[in-house]
Amino acid sequence: MKYKLGDFVRFVDEKMEGYVTTIIDDDMIGVTGEDDFEIPVLASKVTTVHGHKSTAVESQAFDEVKANTGDFDTRGIYLAVASDQRIASVVHFYLVNETSFQLLTALTTEKLYKFKGEYAGIIAPKSATKIFSAPLQDIQLWPVFNFQVVFYTTQNIAINQPLILKETFKAKDFSGTKTVVPLIKQQAWLIRLDEPELVLDAEKLKESFFKPAEEKREIEKPVHEIDLHIEKLRDDHQFLSSAEILNIQLTAFRKALDAAIVHKLPSITFIHGVGNGTLKNELHKIVGKHPHIQTFMDARKEKFGYGATKVLLK
C-alpha cells in the first residue's frame, strides 16, 4: 500500500479529490472529499496530488537539531486534534513536542484484535508532526491508539522514562473548547499525554499521618452551583495578575469538585463566564480525563448562556 492516512489524492476517472481517511485493505482505501462523505475506492483508481501542501509539520532528524543552551524543558507532550482546513469532517492528529528532548515516537492502532503501525519517526524539540487522520463523525469506529515515546538528547540531562500509553477516544473528549496551538498554527483540541510530575513534601505527608483527629476538618458539602468569577472568590481581585486569578479559580474549582465527589452528588455546575475562554478550557481539560466524571456539558443556556459547565459524576 503506497498511500497512508492523511494523503491528499485525486480520482483517476472522476473530477474528485480528498484525503485518505481509511485503509480498508491492501487494495482498497476510503477517501473523504469536500462533501464530507467517505468513498471506498481501489487504490489503483487514485493518484497523489503533486505539489499539494501537506498539513503535516515536519520534524527534524537527530543531526539537524541544534543544542538548546537555554532552559531545558523536560515535560510537555500533547496530542492536538485539528479539523482539516478544507474538509471540515476530517481531523488530523498531531504529536506536539513542547519539551527540549527529541522524541522517538511510534503509533500503533488496535481494532478487533488487529494491530497496524500508523507512524514511526523522530519529533524534534518544540515541534509537531501529523501522525494520523480520521473522519470525526466516525469517532465511535476509531481504533485504540497505542503510543510509545522514547526521550533523547545529546546534552547532560537525565532522561525521562519511556512513555507508553493506550488511549480510547470518546465524543466527550472533543466537546470542550478548542485552543490555539502555535506549533501547528491553528486551533485544536489539546490532550496532554505526559502528566505533570507530582512533587510530594515528605515532611508534610508525615505530619498529616500523625495529625490528631480533632485537627482534621470535615469536608463541607458544596452547593450545586459554584460561581468561579474572581469577584466572588476574592475581595482584592483588582490587585491580582491574570495568572494569579486563574490559579485561584482553578483551586476553588478542584476543591468544590473533590467535595462533590466525596459527598456523592449526582452533578455540580461551575459558573465560569464566557470571557476569553481560558478558564472554561482549563476546566474542560481536567474534567475530560477525570476518572470520577461521567460526562460534562454546557449548563442551562437560558440561565447561563455559554458561561457555565454542568458536570455529571459517576
N, C-alpha and C positions, 0 to 999 in steps of 0.2 A: 504494500500500500504506500504510494508515494505522497498521499495527502495526509495532513494531520489536522486536528481540531483547530479552528480559527483561521485556516487558509481561505483566501478570497478567490473564488473560482467563477468561470463563465461557462454556460452550457454551449456545447458544440453545435447542436442543431436548432437551438432556440435563442431568442434575444432575452436571455435571463442571466442573472448573476447573483451571487450571495456568498455567505460564509458556510464552511463545513462545520456543522454543529453535531453530527453523529457519525461515528464509524460503525456501520452495520456489520460488515464482514470484510473479507479481503477484496471483494469486488464491488460492494455497494456502500454508498455514503448518503448521509442526509444533508441537504443544503437548504438554508433558510434565507429567503430573499426579502426585499423591501416590503412585501405584503404580509410579513411575519408568519408565513406558513412554511413548514419544513417539507421538502420534497425528496423522496428517496430516488436516487439515480445511480446508474452504473458509473463507476469511477472513470471508465473509458470515455464517457459521454460529457466530461467537463475538462476544462483546462485552466491552469493557473493564470491569473491576470497579471501579466508582467508590468512592472512599474507601479503596481498598486502599493501605496504606502501602508506598511503594516502598522497595526495598533500596538505591537509589542515594543517594549522599551528594552533595548538590547543591553545585555550585561557584558562585562569585560573579562578577559582571561587573566590568569594569575600575573603574567609578566607585564600586563598593561596597567596594573594598579599601582599608583604611587603611594608610598608610605605616608600616613597621616601623622603630622607632627603635633597636632593639637590634642584636644581631649579625645580619649578613646571610648566610644560608646559600645558597651557590651550587650545591650538589650534593645529590642525594638524590631520585632519581626511580625509583619501583618499580612493578612490576605485581603486584598482590595477587590471588590466585585463591582465592575463598572458596566453600564449599559453601552452598547455599541452606538457610536455617533451617527451611523447611517441606518441601522436596523435595530429599532428600539427593543424588540423582543429578545435579542441576543445579548448575553452578558459575557464579559471576559474576566477571567480570574488572574490577578497579578500577585506575585510574591513580592512584597515590599520589604526591602532590607534597609532599615534605618540605623543598623549597627555599623561599626568600623571593621567588622570581620568580613572576609569573603565567605560566602555560603555555598557549600557543595550540596545541591538540592535535588531531590527526586520526588516525583509524584506518581503514585500508582493508584488506579481506581479499582474498585471491587463491586461487582454486581452479580447476584445469583451465583456466588462462589466462583466467579470467573474474574481473573486479575488482568490488568492491562497497564503497561508502563506508558504514561502520558508525557512526562517531561523529565529530563535529567540535564543538569548544567551547573555552571558557576554564576552566581549573582554577586556582582561587585558591591563594595560598601556604598551606602547612600544611593541605591539604585533600585529599579523594579523591572521585572520581566513577566511577560504574559505566559501562563503555564497551562491554561485550559479555557475552553469556551463551551457554552451550552445555551439552549433556549430557556428563558426564565419561566415561561408558562409550564414547562415540563419538570418543575422542581421536584415533584413527587417521584419522578423517574430517575433523578440524578443518582449516580453511584455513591458509594462510600469513598471518601478521599483519604488516602494514606500518605502522610508527609514524612520525609526523612531529611534532616538538615544537619550537616557537619560544619563546624566553625574552623576557619583557617586564617592565620595571619603570620607574616614574617617578623612582626615586632615582638618585643619581650613582654608578652601579655599572657596571663593564664587563660586558657581556652575554656569555653563553656562545654558542658556535657552535650552530646548529640541530642537533637530534638526529634522525637518520634511521636507522631500524633495521628489519630484516626478521627475524622470529622464527618458527621452526617448532617446535612443542612436541611432546615425546615423553613416554611414560609415566614414564621415569626422572626427568623434571623434577618429578614430583609424588610421588616415592617417599620424599622426605625428610620431616622433621618440620615440622608447621605452627608458626607463631609468632603471637603476639597482635599485631595491627596496630591501635594505638589510634585511628587516623583513621577506621577503618570499624567499630571496636568489636567485632571478632570475630577468630577465628583464621583464618589463611590461609597458603597457600604464597606466599612472597615472592621475587620475581625482580627483581634490580636491572637497570635499563636504562641508567643512566649510571655507568660505572665510575669509581672514584676517580682523581683526577689522579695521574699518575706523575711524581714530582719527582726529577730526576737531579742528582747532585752532579758538576759538570763536572770539578772537580779530582780527585775520587776515580776518576772514569771514566778520566781521562787517566793517572793513576798505574797503573791496572790494565793499561793497554795496554803500559806500559813496565816492568812488574814482571819481574824476572829469572825464568827458567824454574824455578830451584831453589826460589824462594819460593812457587810455585804448588802448592797442595796437591791431591793426587788425591782425588776424591770417593769416600768409602768406601761399599762395597756394604752396604745396610741389611739387617737381619734381616726375616723375613717377617711378624712380628708386632711392632708398635710400641706400647708402653704409654705413653699420654699422661697418666696420673694424675700430678698435680703432685709427689707424694712420690717418684716415680721419676725426676723431672727435676731437682729442686732439694732440697737439704738444709734450706734456710732458708725453706721454703714457709709456715711458720706466721707469718712476718713480712710476707707479701705480701698485697696487696689482691686482690680478685676480678678487677679489670681487669688487674692485672699477671700473675696466674695464667693468665688466658685468653690473654694475649699470648704468654707463654712456651710454652703448649701449642700455639698455632697456629704459632709459629715452628718448633717441633720437628716438627710435622706437615708443614709445607711443605718443610723440609729433607729429611725422610725420603721424601716423595713425589717430590721432584726427583731424589733419588739413585736411587729405584726406576725412574724413567723413564730416567735416564742408563744404568743397568745393564740395562735392558730386561727387568725382571722381569715375569712374566705377571700377578701380582697382589700386593697387600700389604694387610694387615689392621691397622686402627688401633683400639686399645682405649681408648675414651673414657669408659666408665662410663655409668650412667643419669643420676643427679643431677637437675638441673633442665632438662636437655636443651639448654642453651646451647651447649656445646662441640660436641655432635653436630649441632646445627642449623647452626653456622658451617662445620663440615666438609662437610656435605651441600651447602651453597650453593656452596662452592668447587669440589668435585668434579663437581657437576651441570653446570657450564659449562666444565670443563677440556677443552681440545682433545685431550689425550693419554689421556683416560679413556674407556673403552668403556661401562662402567656401574658401579653400586655397589649394595650390598645389605647387609642385616643379616648379620653373620658367624654362624658356627655357634651357634644358640641354646642347644643342650645344653651348650656350653662357656662362652659369654659372656653368655647371656641376651639382652637387648637393649642390651648395653653395648659393642658393637664393630661396626665397619663394614668390610666387605671391598670393596676397590676393584680392578676388573679393568682392566688397562691395554691400550692398543692396541698 
